[in-house]
Amino acid sequence: MRRFTVIIAGLFFLNLTSPANSNNNSFSVADRNLTIESARIATFELNINNTYTGAHLQQAGLDYDIFRKALIGYYNLKRNNQPHTVKKSVLSIIDFNKASSENRLWIIDLKSKKLLYKTLVAHGKNSGENFARHFSNVPQSEKSSLGFYVTRQTYFGKHGLSLKIDGIDKGFNTNAMQRAIVIHGANYVSQSFVARHGRLGRSQGCPALPVAQTPEIIQTIKDNSCLFIAGPEPKYDSPYLDLEPAVAKFAMELDKAQNNI
């Protein structure tokens, strides 16, 4: 029910502030702009809900609030802020609030509102055992790092096909390149490992994936797509969670799409 609150509030506000319901005959420019902004926010929140529902993300175990944060960041990263502009309509989300024995990586095609992948993903060995509880941006910490990333180019290393990711949340993950934090496959990321040990194996901080799925996932998300890693860190904050510019970018894209019909 919580996700409908903002939508209903926005639509209710629109009704109250429309010229037809105003006792003031001179409906001001400020009032009109406020009404437009409220409409945009309501439409944006409705889009979040529709995407979440259409991709069956609740059934897939993805928390709504985490998805909402990820989508806000996605639209902020689609703005003209090179070199971190997101160019793909694919959104990857990792939720380190969940145990490593659970599927906690989701990859969503936002255009088709389709869940492409739901799978296991490892955290850093110094972040915790089955649960990741400690995070760091410090080199050699062997901990996972939270926040927004932009995927970069692929390469072949000791783990085979791997994908560089660029951390862009200052203070949380901006040393990812320096730390060689990449997406790669690992034999310790499997249900059989969980069955033997009660948890996944752990990495040196990389979000490691099941070996069999890794090449296809990397090919899907490589080259400037958005990755959001969430976790139990109350101090985490990000400028990419700013709602206003995200709504503005969404509204611009919506207007463009409608004008091209």
Disulfide bonds with the S-S distance in Angstrom:
none
